[in-house]
Amino acid sequence: MGLYPRTPGSADLLLGAPVFERAVLDRPHGTGITITAAAAGAAHRYVESVRLNGRAHDASWAGPPLTLRGGTLAFGLVDRPDTRWATDPSGLPE
């Protein structure tokens, strides 16, 4: 799905390339988390861009609001590593 817990039990999620074009995580008592990656597959293993709730997201992680409130993640995937996306040190998890 392209989501990995930063620390077990934490609401922070690290982002990586999904292998499914679409996945929905149902959350009881709230909005689910919808993940899309139109180019998902073995040929497109690298993240080029992410949109979190419709806005450009230039960090390799998502904080607690996504986990706790739900939302959408749309991944842009490519066939070669993108050395520009999420490389700014200010965007690293705290």
DRENTORKOL-3810 file (N, C-alpha, C; in nm, 4 decimals):
REM DRENTORKOL-3810
@n.u->0.0813; n.v->-0.1198; n.w->0.0000; ca.u->0.0000; ca.v->0.0000; ca.w->0.0000; c.u->0.0848; c.v->0.1250; c.w->0.0000
@n.u->0.2115; n.v->0.1133; n.w->0.0290; ca.u->0.2974; ca.v->0.2299; ca.w->0.0309; c.u->0.2999; c.v->0.3009; c.w->0.1653
@n.u->0.2452; n.v->0.2397; n.w->0.2681; ca.u->0.2434; ca.v->0.2979; ca.w->0.4028; c.u->0.3133; c.v->0.2042; c.w->0.4994
@n.u->0.3996; n.v->0.2610; n.w->0.5805; ca.u->0.4740; ca.v->0.1819; ca.w->0.6783; c.u->0.4776; c.v->0.2589; c.w->0.8091
@n.u->0.4524; n.v->0.1936; n.w->0.9208; ca.u->0.4591; ca.v->0.2664; ca.w->1.0487; c.u->0.6015; c.v->0.3145; c.w->1.0749
@n.u->0.6120; n.v->0.4399; n.w->1.1147; ca.u->0.7442; ca.v->0.4939; ca.w->1.1481; c.u->0.7987; c.v->0.4257; c.w->1.2723
@n.u->0.7136; n.v->0.4121; n.w->1.3707; ca.u->0.7448; ca.v->0.3427; ca.w->1.4951; c.u->0.6196; c.v->0.2640; c.w->1.5317
@n.u->0.6299; n.v->0.1375; n.w->1.5660; ca.u->0.5101; ca.v->0.0626; ca.w->1.6032; c.u->0.4305; c.v->0.1363; c.w->1.7112
@n.u->0.3021; n.v->0.1489; n.w->1.6874; ca.u->0.2138; ca.v->0.2170; ca.w->1.7816; c.u->0.2045; c.v->0.3669; c.w->1.7586
@n.u->0.2824; n.v->0.4191; n.w->1.6636; ca.u->0.2815; ca.v->0.5625; ca.w->1.6322; c.u->0.1814; c.v->0.5891; c.w->1.5205
@n.u->0.1286; n.v->0.7104; n.w->1.5146; ca.u->0.0367; ca.v->0.7491; ca.w->1.4068; c.u->0.1111; c.v->0.8037; c.w->1.2854
@n.u->0.2437; n.v->0.8179; n.w->1.2933; ca.u->0.3234; ca.v->0.8636; ca.w->1.1794; c.u->0.3436; c.v->0.7484; c.w->1.0818
@n.u->0.3295; n.v->0.7790; n.w->0.9525; ca.u->0.3452; ca.v->0.6770; ca.w->0.8489; c.u->0.4527; c.v->0.7188; c.w->0.7495
@n.u->0.5457; n.v->0.6295; n.w->0.7202; ca.u->0.6444; ca.v->0.6525; ca.w->0.6153; c.u->0.5810; c.v->0.6134; c.w->0.4824
@n.u->0.6171; n.v->0.6854; n.w->0.3758; ca.u->0.5565; ca.v->0.6625; ca.w->0.2452; c.u->0.6559; c.v->0.5975; c.w->0.1500
@n.u->0.6089; n.v->0.4988; n.w->0.0779; ca.u->0.6879; ca.v->0.4307; ca.w->-0.0239; c.u->0.5965; c.v->0.3976; c.w->-0.1406
@n.u->0.6502; n.v->0.3399; n.w->-0.2446; ca.u->0.5725; ca.v->0.3109; ca.w->-0.3651; c.u->0.4711; c.v->0.1985; c.w->-0.3407
@n.u->0.3431; n.v->0.2254; n.w->-0.3627; ca.u->0.2424; ca.v->0.1196; ca.w->-0.3514; c.u->0.2552; c.v->0.0192; c.w->-0.4653
@n.u->0.2111; n.v->-0.1025; n.w->-0.4422; ca.u->0.2097; ca.v->-0.2044; ca.w->-0.5483; c.u->0.0686; c.v->-0.2264; c.w->-0.6022
@n.u->-0.0300; n.v->-0.1578; n.w->-0.5441; ca.u->-0.1683; ca.v->-0.1658; ca.w->-0.5892; c.u->-0.2087; c.v->-0.0318; c.w->-0.6494
@n.u->-0.2939; n.v->-0.0340; n.w->-0.7514; ca.u->-0.3411; ca.v->0.0913; ca.w->-0.8094; c.u->-0.4376; c.v->0.1647; c.w->-0.7178
@n.u->-0.5083; n.v->0.0901; n.w->-0.6337; ca.u->-0.6045; ca.v->0.1529; ca.w->-0.5429; c.u->-0.6244; c.v->0.0635; c.w->-0.4211
@n.u->-0.6287; n.v->0.1277; n.w->-0.3067; ca.u->-0.6589; ca.v->0.0562; ca.w->-0.1822; c.u->-0.7354; c.v->0.1515; c.w->-0.0921
@n.u->-0.8280; n.v->0.0967; n.w->-0.0159; ca.u->-0.9051; ca.v->0.1768; ca.w->0.0793; c.u->-0.8957; c.v->0.1095; c.w->0.2154
@n.u->-0.8528; n.v->0.1855; n.w->0.3133; ca.u->-0.8483; ca.v->0.1375; ca.w->0.4509; c.u->-0.9708; c.v->0.1915; c.w->0.5216
@n.u->-1.0590; n.v->0.1028; n.w->0.5580; ca.u->-1.1784; ca.v->0.1454; ca.w->0.6323; c.u->-1.1407; c.v->0.1714; c.w->0.7768
@n.u->-1.1888; n.v->0.2834; n.w->0.8272; ca.u->-1.1651; ca.v->0.3187; ca.w->0.9670; c.u->-1.3006; c.v->0.3202; c.w->1.0365
@n.u->-1.3183; n.v->0.2417; n.w->1.1408; ca.u->-1.4455; ca.v->0.2475; ca.w->1.2108; c.u->-1.4650; c.v->0.3873; c.w->1.2703
@n.u->-1.5836; n.v->0.4357; n.w->1.2640; ca.u->-1.6177; ca.v->0.5652; ca.w->1.3239; c.u->-1.5481; c.v->0.6819; c.w->1.2557
@n.u->-1.5225; n.v->0.6741; n.w->1.1268; ca.u->-1.4592; ca.v->0.7876; ca.w->1.0609; c.u->-1.4349; c.v->0.7650; c.w->0.9138
@n.u->-1.3725; n.v->0.8635; n.w->0.8522; ca.u->-1.3379; ca.v->0.8588; ca.w->0.7114; c.u->-1.2222; c.v->0.7622; c.w->0.6896
@n.u->-1.2301; n.v->0.6847; n.w->0.5822; ca.u->-1.1228; ca.v->0.5908; ca.w->0.5509; c.u->-1.0020; c.v->0.6600; c.w->0.4913
@n.u->-0.9023; n.v->0.5821; n.w->0.4596; ca.u->-0.7826; ca.v->0.6315; ca.w->0.3919; c.u->-0.7816; c.v->0.5673; c.w->0.2532
@n.u->-0.7869; n.v->0.6506; n.w->0.1502; ca.u->-0.7856; ca.v->0.6028; ca.w->0.0128; c.u->-0.6487; c.v->0.6293; c.w->-0.0472
@n.u->-0.5903; n.v->0.5253; n.w->-0.1041; ca.u->-0.4574; ca.v->0.5338; ca.w->-0.1643; c.u->-0.4721; c.v->0.4993; c.w->-0.3115
@n.u->-0.4208; n.v->0.5879; n.w->-0.3985; ca.u->-0.4225; ca.v->0.5595; ca.w->-0.5417; c.u->-0.2821; c.v->0.5754; c.w->-0.5992
@n.u->-0.2530; n.v->0.4924; n.w->-0.6971; ca.u->-0.1248; ca.v->0.4974; ca.w->-0.7680; c.u->-0.1484; c.v->0.4376; c.w->-0.9060
@n.u->-0.1892; n.v->0.5216; n.w->-1.0000; ca.u->-0.2315; ca.v->0.4744; ca.w->-1.1325; c.u->-0.1261; c.v->0.3894; c.w->-1.2028
@n.u->0.0008; n.v->0.4172; n.w->-1.1818; ca.u->0.1067; ca.v->0.3445; ca.w->-1.2523; c.u->0.1695; c.v->0.2329; c.w->-1.1680
@n.u->0.1018; n.v->0.1918; n.w->-1.0624; ca.u->0.1598; ca.v->0.0911; ca.w->-0.9726; c.u->0.1925; c.v->-0.0380; c.w->-1.0480
@n.u->0.3051; n.v->-0.0947; n.w->-1.0128; ca.u->0.3469; ca.v->-0.2204; ca.w->-1.0746; c.u->0.4982; c.v->-0.2305; c.w->-1.0763
@n.u->0.5468; n.v->-0.3427; n.w->-1.1210; ca.u->0.6903; ca.v->-0.3705; ca.w->-1.1191; c.u->0.7718; c.v->-0.2705; c.w->-1.2018
@n.u->0.7126; n.v->-0.2132; n.w->-1.3045; ca.u->0.7863; ca.v->-0.1202; ca.w->-1.3897; c.u->0.7977; c.v->0.0201; c.w->-1.3287
@n.u->0.7160; n.v->0.0517; n.w->-1.2308; ca.u->0.7153; ca.v->0.1853; ca.w->-1.1697; c.u->0.7285; c.v->0.1701; c.w->-1.0188
@n.u->0.8518; n.v->0.1562; n.w->-0.9727; ca.u->0.8783; ca.v->0.1266; ca.w->-0.8322; c.u->0.9215; c.v->0.2470; c.w->-0.7505
@n.u->0.9255; n.v->0.3656; n.w->-0.8110; ca.u->0.9788; ca.v->0.4821; ca.w->-0.7409; c.u->0.8756; c.v->0.5942; c.w->-0.7328
@n.u->0.8734; n.v->0.6625; n.w->-0.6202; ca.u->0.7801; ca.v->0.7729; ca.w->-0.5990; c.u->0.8380; c.v->0.8995; c.w->-0.6617
@n.u->0.7554; n.v->0.9661; n.w->-0.7408; ca.u->0.7929; ca.v->1.0938; ca.w->-0.7997; c.u->0.7174; c.v->1.2086; c.w->-0.7336
@n.u->0.5956; n.v->1.1788; n.w->-0.6876; ca.u->0.5145; ca.v->1.2821; ca.w->-0.6247; c.u->0.4077; c.v->1.2173; c.w->-0.5379
@n.u->0.3592; n.v->1.2958; n.w->-0.4437; ca.u->0.2474; ca.v->1.2526; ca.w->-0.3583; c.u->0.1551; c.v->1.3715; c.w->-0.3396
@n.u->0.0267; n.v->1.3442; n.w->-0.3441; ca.u->-0.0733; ca.v->1.4445; ca.w->-0.3101; c.u->-0.1470; c.v->1.3918; c.w->-0.1884
@n.u->-0.1510; n.v->1.4718; n.w->-0.0854; ca.u->-0.2198; ca.v->1.4367; ca.w->0.0395; c.u->-0.3428; c.v->1.5247; c.w->0.0482
@n.u->-0.4591; n.v->1.4618; n.w->0.0428; ca.u->-0.5867; ca.v->1.5340; ca.w->0.0433; c.u->-0.5905; c.v->1.6413; c.w->-0.0650
@n.u->-0.5368; n.v->1.6067; n.w->-0.1837; ca.u->-0.5419; ca.v->1.6954; ca.w->-0.2982; c.u->-0.4302; c.v->1.7983; c.w->-0.3072
@n.u->-0.3463; n.v->1.8073; n.w->-0.2073; ca.u->-0.2376; ca.v->1.9058; ca.w->-0.2077; c.u->-0.1031; c.v->1.8361; c.w->-0.2245
@n.u->-0.0115; n.v->1.9031; n.w->-0.2956; ca.u->0.1230; ca.v->1.8477; ca.w->-0.3136; c.u->0.1861; c.v->1.8237; c.w->-0.1765
@n.u->0.2497; n.v->1.7080; n.w->-0.1612; ca.u->0.3103; ca.v->1.6679; ca.w->-0.0331; c.u->0.4543; c.v->1.6279; c.w->-0.0629
@n.u->0.5495; n.v->1.7091; n.w->-0.0178; ca.u->0.6908; ca.v->1.6852; ca.w->-0.0496; c.u->0.7668; c.v->1.6317; c.w->0.0716
@n.u->0.7082; n.v->1.5363; n.w->0.1389; ca.u->0.7739; ca.v->1.4713; ca.w->0.2525; c.u->0.7543; c.v->1.3209; c.w->0.2381
@n.u->0.8498; n.v->1.2450; n.w->0.2867; ca.u->0.8436; ca.v->1.0990; ca.w->0.2735; c.u->0.7660; c.v->1.0352; c.w->0.3885
@n.u->0.6849; n.v->1.1136; n.w->0.4558; ca.u->0.6046; ca.v->1.0634; ca.w->0.5669; c.u->0.4773; c.v->1.1466; c.w->0.5793
@n.u->0.3803; n.v->1.0917; n.w->0.6474; ca.u->0.2555; ca.v->1.1621; ca.w->0.6775; c.u->0.2340; c.v->1.1541; c.w->0.8282
@n.u->0.1925; n.v->1.2624; n.w->0.8857; ca.u->0.1745; ca.v->1.2696; ca.w->1.0304; c.u->0.0408; c.v->1.2152; c.w->1.0769
@n.u->0.0122; n.v->1.2287; n.w->1.2053; ca.u->-0.1076; ca.v->1.1737; ca.w->1.2667; c.u->-0.2411; c.v->1.2136; c.w->1.2047
@n.u->-0.2575; n.v->1.3335; n.w->1.1480; ca.u->-0.3902; ca.v->1.3653; ca.w->1.0935; c.u->-0.4420; c.v->1.2640; c.w->0.9923
@n.u->-0.3571; n.v->1.2110; n.w->0.9048; ca.u->-0.4031; ca.v->1.1112; ca.w->0.8081; c.u->-0.4501; c.v->0.9857; c.w->0.8800
@n.u->-0.3720; n.v->0.9396; n.w->0.9743; ca.u->-0.4063; ca.v->0.8178; ca.w->1.0467; c.u->-0.5318; c.v->0.8357; c.w->1.1315
@n.u->-0.5430; n.v->0.9480; n.w->1.1971; ca.u->-0.6520; ca.v->0.9702; ca.w->1.2923; c.u->-0.7810; c.v->1.0198; c.w->1.2289
@n.u->-0.7715; n.v->1.0923; n.w->1.1173; ca.u->-0.8912; ca.v->1.1509; ca.w->1.0553; c.u->-0.9245; c.v->1.0913; c.w->0.9197
@n.u->-0.8304; n.v->1.0177; n.w->0.8598; ca.u->-0.8517; ca.v->0.9645; ca.w->0.7258; c.u->-0.8159; c.v->1.0674; c.w->0.6204
@n.u->-0.8303; n.v->1.0290; n.w->0.4945; ca.u->-0.8000; ca.v->1.1194; ca.w->0.3849; c.u->-0.7567; c.v->1.0428; c.w->0.2617
@n.u->-0.6916; n.v->1.1133; n.w->0.1706; ca.u->-0.6491; ca.v->1.0514; ca.w->0.0461; c.u->-0.5003; c.v->1.0737; c.w->0.0223
@n.u->-0.4375; n.v->0.9740; n.w->-0.0348; ca.u->-0.2987; ca.v->0.9813; ca.w->-0.0803; c.u->-0.2981; c.v->0.9387; c.w->-0.2267
@n.u->-0.2467; n.v->1.0233; n.w->-0.3134; ca.u->-0.2339; ca.v->0.9897; ca.w->-0.4552; c.u->-0.0854; c.v->0.9921; c.w->-0.4905
@n.u->-0.0341; n.v->0.8789; n.w->-0.5316; ca.u->0.1076; ca.v->0.8646; ca.w->-0.5634; c.u->0.1303; c.v->0.8771; c.w->-0.7138
@n.u->0.2339; n.v->0.9510; n.w->-0.7516; ca.u->0.2841; ca.v->0.9519; ca.w->-0.8878; c.u->0.4084; c.v->0.8645; c.w->-0.8885
@n.u->0.4094; n.v->0.7614; n.w->-0.9691; ca.u->0.5203; ca.v->0.6664; ca.w->-0.9712; c.u->0.5935; c.v->0.6703; c.w->-1.1043
@n.u->0.7221; n.v->0.6415; n.w->-1.0991; ca.u->0.8064; ca.v->0.6409; ca.w->-1.2189; c.u->0.8981; c.v->0.5190; c.w->-1.2173
@n.u->0.9687; n.v->0.4982; n.w->-1.3285; ca.u->1.0531; ca.v->0.3791; ca.w->-1.3408; c.u->1.1969; c.v->0.3999; c.w->-1.2949
@n.u->1.2330; n.v->0.5230; n.w->-1.2594; ca.u->1.3693; ca.v->0.5520; ca.w->-1.2123; c.u->1.3622; c.v->0.6365; c.w->-1.0859
@n.u->1.4590; n.v->0.6251; n.w->-0.9992; ca.u->1.4564; ca.v->0.7051; ca.w->-0.8765; c.u->1.4499; c.v->0.8544; c.w->-0.9073
@n.u->1.3648; n.v->0.9244; n.w->-0.8354; ca.u->1.3546; ca.v->1.0691; ca.w->-0.8462; c.u->1.4344; c.v->1.1274; c.w->-0.7301
@n.u->1.5418; n.v->1.1948; n.w->-0.7615; ca.u->1.6290; ca.v->1.2470; ca.w->-0.6559; c.u->1.5834; c.v->1.3835; c.w->-0.6050
@n.u->1.4678; n.v->1.4310; n.w->-0.6492; ca.u->1.4180; ca.v->1.5608; ca.w->-0.6031; c.u->1.3046; c.v->1.5488; c.w->-0.5020
@n.u->1.2191; n.v->1.4475; n.w->-0.5170; ca.u->1.1027; ca.v->1.4368; ca.w->-0.4294; c.u->1.1465; c.v->1.4011; c.w->-0.2873
@n.u->1.0978; n.v->1.4769; n.w->-0.1907; ca.u->1.1165; ca.v->1.4501; ca.w->-0.0472; c.u->1.2625; c.v->1.4416; c.w->-0.0053
@n.u->1.3479; n.v->1.5248; n.w->-0.0658; ca.u->1.4894; ca.v->1.5209; ca.w->-0.0298; c.u->1.5339; c.v->1.6401; c.w->0.0557
@n.u->1.4465; n.v->1.7370; n.w->0.0758; ca.u->1.4818; ca.v->1.8527; ca.w->0.1577; c.u->1.4912; c.v->1.8087; c.w->0.3045
@n.u->1.6030; n.v->1.8353; n.w->0.3727; ca.u->1.6175; ca.v->1.7938; ca.w->0.5125; c.u->1.5062; c.v->1.8451; c.w->0.6039
@n.u->1.4454; n.v->1.9581; n.w->0.5697; ca.u->1.3373; ca.v->2.0093; ca.w->0.6542; c.u->1.2116; c.v->1.9231; c.w->0.6455
@n.u->1.2026; n.v->1.8363; n.w->0.5445; ca.u->1.0877; ca.v->1.7496; ca.w->0.5290; c.u->1.1033; c.v->1.6121; c.w->0.5922
@n.u->1.2142; n.v->1.5895; n.w->0.6621; ca.u->1.2357; ca.v->1.4599; ca.w->0.7265; c.u->1.1520; c.v->1.4488; c.w->0.8524
@n.u->1.1128; n.v->1.3275; n.w->0.8893; ca.u->1.0340; ca.v->1.3098; ca.w->1.0124; c.u->1.1113; c.v->1.3650; c.w->1.1330
@n.u->1.0379; n.v->1.4200; n.w->1.2247; ca.u->1.1003; ca.v->1.4773; ca.w->1.3460; c.u->1.1224; c.v->1.3726; c.w->1.4506
END
